[in-house]
Amino acid sequence: MKDSTLPDQLDQMITGYWVSQSIYAAAKLGIADLLVAGPQTAEQLADATKTNSGALYRLLRALASVGIFTENEQHEFALTPMAEFLRSDVPGSKRALAMMSGDEQFQSWSEILYSIETGKTSFDKVFEKPIFEYLSDNPDKGQIFDQAMTGIHGRETGDILNAYDFSGLNTLMDVGGGNGSNLVNLLQHYPEMKGILFDLPQVVERAQSHIEQAGLQDRCQSIAGSFFESVPAGADTIFLRHIIHDWDDEKSLTILRHCHAVMSKNSRLLVVESVIPEGNDPFPGKFLDLVMLMIPGGKERTAEEYKSLFEQAGFELTRIIPTESALSIIEGIKQT
Ligand SMILES: C[S@@+](CC[C@H](N)C(=O)[O-])C[C@H]1O[C@@H](n2cnc3c(N)ncnc32)[C@H](O)[C@@H]1O
């Protein structure tokens, strides 16, 4: 029998951005931070955010209907458990993620047909330069991007720690390690391990304070550079999370070959990505793959595709270790 809820389900999918863009507006205006001190009316919030109180009321009423903020009988809005994550200063904050998704990413999604027609990045069409150049040229956006990565991927580090035994490793280099939050977590979990954070100059500069705040400056070195030029030596484990998926096969091979050049026979390569499964089942990596198509120009890959990439770069793919999240750890050793 035909499922009568299908049209409603489809309506929800079609209009999904109504909710996401409303969250973006509230995140950008910093509403959750303003509500930390206690409930406020739309007028009070409009004063603080220099917005139109009637329009702001309608935004907050809509968000309250999906569990983000709640309105009381005095027409004051307050935080809900979900809205807490839109605060800037909480562990696991999603504020930067909402700001990035609703701005550059949303604009890139609006040009999805361009990417489907040409196979090229819609981001470059809209912003006239590649994403990482754009982030370097706009450090405020770069900072939001770094924080958004923690917002979306931060919890994955716990899953990685549960799935993989890093004991016995001497030095782990997080290539493209962003603001350092992943490396800081790994080093906190393994007090004997040393770390190297490698990323673009401005990113490394921003990460320094994170490493210092964690008191890890003696165990963690930061090195600035581009993995398209070279990768620093000195680590027995090279870790790349959400790096290879940013790039096409040719650029990915350049990165992997640069890693290969500084590794010894006993070193390990750990590529952490969503490995796309066969079949039609829901899997977050299938939509993340479209983000990769439109924004940096990369792709999510299947196990076979990773095996082939590893082999072409001189690695043997030894294991693919699933984690509790949609991520897997793809382990390799030097083959040649
Ligand atoms: C998708 S983010 C992933 C960040 C982090 N590994 C994580 O899992 O949250 C990609 C990272 O690659 C870095 N990156 C981009 N181009 C780079 C380059 N040419 N050399 C070194 N790092 C680069 C970016 O600055 C960013 O931190």
PDBQT file of the ligand as one rigid body, heavy atoms in Angstrom, charges set to zero:
ROOT
HETATM    1  C1  LIG A 401      38.338  20.118   6.107  1.00  0.00    +0.000 C 
HETATM    2  S1  LIG A 401      39.554  20.899   7.110  1.00  0.00    +0.000 S 
HETATM    3  C2  LIG A 401      39.924  19.574   8.229  1.00  0.00    +0.000 C 
HETATM    4  C3  LIG A 401      40.522  20.057   9.508  1.00  0.00    +0.000 C 
HETATM    5  C4  LIG A 401      40.841  18.962  10.539  1.00  0.00    +0.000 C 
HETATM    6  N1  LIG A 401      41.784  17.981  10.024  1.00  0.00    +0.000 N 
HETATM    7  C5  LIG A 401      39.583  18.289  11.043  1.00  0.00    +0.000 C 
HETATM    8  O1  LIG A 401      39.435  17.067  10.871  1.00  0.00    +0.000 OA
HETATM    9  O2  LIG A 401      38.731  18.965  11.642  1.00  0.00    +0.000 OA
HETATM   10  C6  LIG A 401      40.932  20.940   6.030  1.00  0.00    +0.000 C 
HETATM   11  C7  LIG A 401      42.220  21.497   6.620  1.00  0.00    +0.000 C 
HETATM   12  O3  LIG A 401      43.252  21.461   5.607  1.00  0.00    +0.000 OA
HETATM   13  C8  LIG A 401      44.016  22.640   5.720  1.00  0.00    +0.000 C 
HETATM   14  N2  LIG A 401      44.695  22.900   4.422  1.00  0.00    +0.000 N 
HETATM   15  C9  LIG A 401      44.118  23.307   3.269  1.00  0.00    +0.000 A 
HETATM   16  N3  LIG A 401      45.061  23.452   2.315  1.00  0.00    +0.000 NA
HETATM   17  C10 LIG A 401      46.243  23.149   2.893  1.00  0.00    +0.000 A 
HETATM   18  C11 LIG A 401      47.586  23.093   2.419  1.00  0.00    +0.000 A 
HETATM   19  N4  LIG A 401      47.866  23.404   1.149  1.00  0.00    +0.000 N 
HETATM   20  N5  LIG A 401      48.556  22.717   3.272  1.00  0.00    +0.000 NA
HETATM   21  C12 LIG A 401      48.277  22.404   4.578  1.00  0.00    +0.000 A 
HETATM   22  N6  LIG A 401      47.016  22.421   5.093  1.00  0.00    +0.000 NA
HETATM   23  C13 LIG A 401      46.014  22.793   4.252  1.00  0.00    +0.000 A 
HETATM   24  C14 LIG A 401      42.992  23.694   6.062  1.00  0.00    +0.000 C 
HETATM   25  O4  LIG A 401      43.585  24.874   6.569  1.00  0.00    +0.000 OA
HETATM   26  C15 LIG A 401      42.119  22.953   7.063  1.00  0.00    +0.000 C 
HETATM   27  O5  LIG A 401      42.592  23.088   8.376  1.00  0.00    +0.000 OA
ENDROOT
TORSDOF 0
